[in-house]
Amino acid sequence: PGVFVAGGFRGPKDIPDSVVEGSAAAAAALALVGASRGTQVIPKAYPPEMALDPEPRIGVFICHCGSNIAGVVDVGGLAAFARTLPGVAVVETTLYTCSTDSLGRIKQAIAEHHLNRVVVASCTPRTHEPIFREALREAGLNPYLFEMANIRDQCSWVHGGDPSAATEKARALLAGAVVRAARLEPLQRVPVPMRHDALVIGGGIAGMTAALNLAEQGFPVTLVEREAVLGGRLRMPLLLPDGSSARDARETIAARVAAHPNVQVLTSHRVTGSRGTVGNFETTVAGPDGERIVRHGATIVATGLREWHPAPYGIDEDPRVITLAAFEARAMADAATGSAQAGTSPPARRASSVVMLLCAGPWDRMPFYCSRTCCTQSLLAALTYKRAHADAAVTVLVREVRTYGRAEEIYTEARRAGVMVFRYAPDAAPQVQRAPEGITVTVRDQSLGEEVHLPADLLVISPAQLPAEGAAELCTIFKIPATAEGFFLEAHVKLRPADFASEGLFLCGGAHYPKPLGEAIAGALAAAARAGTLLWRESLEVGGVVALVDRDRCTTCLTCLRLCAYDAITFDADGIAVVDPARCQGCGLCVAACPGNALTLGHYTREQMLAKITALLAPQETAYAG
C-alpha cells in the first residue's frame, strides 16, 4: 500500500497515456493523504512589485530550442536585428530559454539592466507563457509586462525548407512583439472565494472512480447519472483481459460510492443548464422530483459512450446476427457453465462456425474512426468462445488489428487457439448474404489477394462506439468543444489530456474517446487529481485579461449581453454594462462587437494590437516610425 506506478514502467505507451497515468498515481496518493494535504506547504513569497519607469527598457531573449529553431532560423542574425529595435536594452540568446538556468538569467538581467518589459522569442505561449510570467513575478516585475514571439511553430517548423524566409518572418514576429511590449501596462489579479465541491456527470466506471477519489481526498461530490442505476457500460457483460469480473468491479465501486459520506448520488437526473465559472459554478439538474441547483467549484464530465445499433446487418430481424456485447455474454456463460461439454447449450451457443465482423460502421453516415477497444474485446471473446467450443470455427474480419501494448498477448493466444483473422480493405467491406439455410460472408483478404467465402451459423457485428446520449447537449450547456465524431476534446493532447480548455472543467472515460477499462479508470483518477488540485485552494485569482467598460461610451445597446457566452455581463441601474471579472474569460468577443468601442480587453488594447499589426506588416526599417 502507498506505492504506485505509472508510465512506461507499466508497459509501452504514448506520451498522453503516460501523463494520464502520472496524474492517476498522484490521485491515488492524494486519496491516502487527503486529510493532511497542504499542511507542509510553505506559501511562496514574491518581492514587492517594482515601479514602472515610463521609458521602456526591454530585454529580448532568443531561444535556439536545441536545433528546433536554430537549425532553420539564423538566431545570431535575429539577435543582431533585435539590438536595433527602439526600447531594447539587452539581447541574449540561450540554448533553451525555458530551462532553469535561462530563467535565472532572465531574472538576473531584469535586476542588472533595470528591465521593465521582457520579450522571449521561442515556442508557443500556449505552453510556456506561464513559466516566463512566473519568472518576471519572482524578479519583482508585473507578469503582464511580458510578450512572446513564436518563432518555432510559426517559422522554423513551417518553413524548414526555406531558412531565409523563416528568418525574415522571425524578424517580423520579433519586431511586432517588441513594439507591443513597449505599450504593455501592468495588470492586477484579485482573489475571490471559491467552492470546494465537485460535480461529476456520468455514473459509469469512470464517473464513479472520479467521484470516489475526490470524496476520499476530502471534497464533497455530487454524482449525476441519467439512468436509474449506476454502472454504465459495466452493466452489460464485459470480458476483461485478466479474467476478473466486470460485474464484481461495478458492484464493489458502486457500493463504496453509495456508502461514502462525501458523495451525493442523483440517479435518473440529467443536467439542463449551467452558469458561472471556475470555482463558482451553478448547475441545474432535473430529475423525477423536479429541478435543483448544484453549486460546485469544478466539473468532471464522464458521460461514457454507447454502441451503435447496426440494423442494416439484420440485428433486429435475424437471431443468427448479434452484437459483440451479446456474443460476449454467450461466451462468458459457456465458459462459466461448461455447457459445451455438458451438451446442454442451446443451438445459438453451439454454433459450429462464427464470423465476427469488426469496423462495421456506420461509415455511410460519418467518416471512419477507430473505436480502439473492438479488436481486443472481439479477440478476447473469440478466444473465450474457442476455449468453450474447441471444434468451432471462429473467424475475425477486420481492417487492421490494433491490439496495442499487452493486448498483443490476447491476439497471440487467440491465433494459437485456432482463431482465424482476415484483413479487408476499407473500400472492400465484407458482403453478407443471409438465407434460411445459413449465412455466408464473402471477404477479400489483403494478404491472400483473393476472395474467401465463410459460412456462419452465427454472425457477430462489432459496431462503432458512439458518444453517449446527451453529449451534444453538454457541449452547448458547458460551452466545451467536441471532435468531429462527437467525443469531447481535451485542452492539449499531451500536456492537458484530462482538462477542457475552459478552466474548472475536466473529462475522462469513454466521453473522451473509446478506451478499455484500465484506461478509463486511469483517466478518471487523472481528472480527479486535476480537479482536486483546483478545489483545495482557498481562493482563486481573477482579473487581468478581462473586458473593461468605458462608462462614457456605453449606450446600453445590449450587444455585449447577447454575445457573452459566459454570462459575465450585466447592466447596472444606470443602464451601463458591468463585467464580472470572475466569469469573464477574456475571449474579446464583446470588445470586437461593441459598436461604440465602449469595451477594451486588458492586455490586448487597440493601441497595443494595432501597433503590433503595423510592425508585422511594415518593412523592418520603418516598423517603428512615429
Steps between C-alpha positions, in 0.01 A plus 500: 500500500615850422721402206372591153639460149434685177626559148730276300587299811160332465540428129538671162292816465495842338552835674129577566451165674813555707380845606158361591650217703730740681201708607311181587781387731495843662124470554544162666764648730285803578216273608731361768634832625194715435451602863854639527518649154671837493605495866870496406472762226677830553332777298727647238618852576546752221701824515310829487401599149737764369370834378467528125735746333315685222793441263492141368811293571436172323700182539488263202592133548519281190488122532689247287264225625783260428485470123122548481545872434872548444507225238293723271490857632817711511489562876818709501370725224166527677677613818693764306174624351336515845777730626395762242142519622399805706453438871714185507755517780648151486492202261616149585475159337457177694501132413171439683341816637252302710776318690563580864837661421354720228209610718753594764690701242182689404442593865863605534478717186187672632694605808829588327354697210193639676273336245132586521375277218612163365461336158580133440530370144459125524206262475129520574361717782227240537736280696787723612359846569410414865859392565644831383232707675587326824867588448408867460293488816790345691720786379255765624356583157129492424436173308291678237805697383600198294460414132593195292586454133435145382790450260495120530144402405452796266847514342744211530240223506291624210780645284769241563581478131558874466728630778523847347121546497474350849757749631328792329167400652665461841626861468146620433356302793770629731446858387128466568566352843739779598274783386208349689713440810589869506129578545415236759366614835502319835176321585385364834309190602294486818405198711138384513357224720414168339297191573673173582226268370521299178237394247555175310272439202466133412475198727698242305830357616685825418248725672480280809880475520544878473226569754634248750857628472395863552292393797799317647706816450246669725284693253118483488385352168167490318481211252231539232388202289229499229408135557325356805808307615875555495735292289493624142666258259580261785131420534543302178709182480863590451798268473814626672852395391604392851195278539351707783128573520375831365180450696690460827704811421185700431316382810802560724563858394126581484464383860798709610359807323157452656648458849744791492379798705657751259307375195144593411365278221222630276383224267231561236625858479645696211670837469280766341703816551812649657637845566798649677868432462788314661459482874140616498269300273123470533366202309134408461408131502154360436361179642177327597439754777570807289803725466772584748807721500841345568768751604854381445853611423601241238326277247603159368320372190496119482192426293645192333399362163253268334508229239362579155204277418589345162149443363613457134659164583173350624551542873130559562365229270740207505593318822815373328636857490603650832719781631839454664350575842247220458771261382713586803208406721463161326873430510513586870201280576647204312838544666339517845265203464703272277180445299690386192624192682164444667318507168230730638593813306219647288553498121619861479773429751599175327566683175769302319607800294521856627597799287577826678480817290694793647509866392135460405389859472299721478749622240230585247403789729829618647876485432676189625668503838642222712309412817825355641344242731333278241804299389600400850143428616416302184812287517448445872141390433616278212765341723250445782248342260771286340608366836139401577439362149832362379356360175328824395643705214541856618605767249565871558473748211668834562653797317807508723577309819565753775573300813757742635722461805444187704181426308728355231518190722126450452545503122782247526298268725194522276702410190662208682155379601396490135318830456539615139556869419443654156578863412279677250552830321294807599346517152420128491276434797392136552173402334237322709239271345228369730291203393280257692758227467783715628708816486792548262757776541727581207820691570798588283800439721784749452771246571367227269383743236191290430144458619417265786147365555420433864188314618366629829254348742544819702597846372639735764500870417745729678369851428647839574493650847309829497480787751233452766154646466503860615868566422414766241272674751784519752722662236245780477431524873865516611635650176753221458643381168452164333670310220336441163381164636333666799745397774620773736825676409777549755694825543828346380548138400837470676520774761140513625329175394252508791408871476261694284624831365262680739634509855325288761370244246652154464424186301563127522384158389320415179367854475855597398535219247447121507744335737534171690411471865851557635547817298156627601587455869840668455334791318244535779769514766693754290192723473446467876862599564466805277171601662638443848797725425250776433252429779746502789588866442348751738439754223552570132657802340288674238548803279786586270390407148135600538271749327484854638214746446531869412183629667496818292479301176245232600161558329314200651463335160525156668722361224756377753231345718365296209844383388667410830525122522595507869221712651770745610312820406212667681369857504484729800221738601632762257484259208878468477667166430681338792750217448543234769877425498441160658291388205667685216730266305669773299376371164462856367176435312314784670791738437499424128122533467437816707387765249602786730848367591390510864681177584872434520676173567776519758844407361359518145408865461438651158817706525710194582355281228499763225862583576593134477313453172670808354842366599422158354398639162741791461857469368721443801695824465172700522313279747546750781451817306294744703 
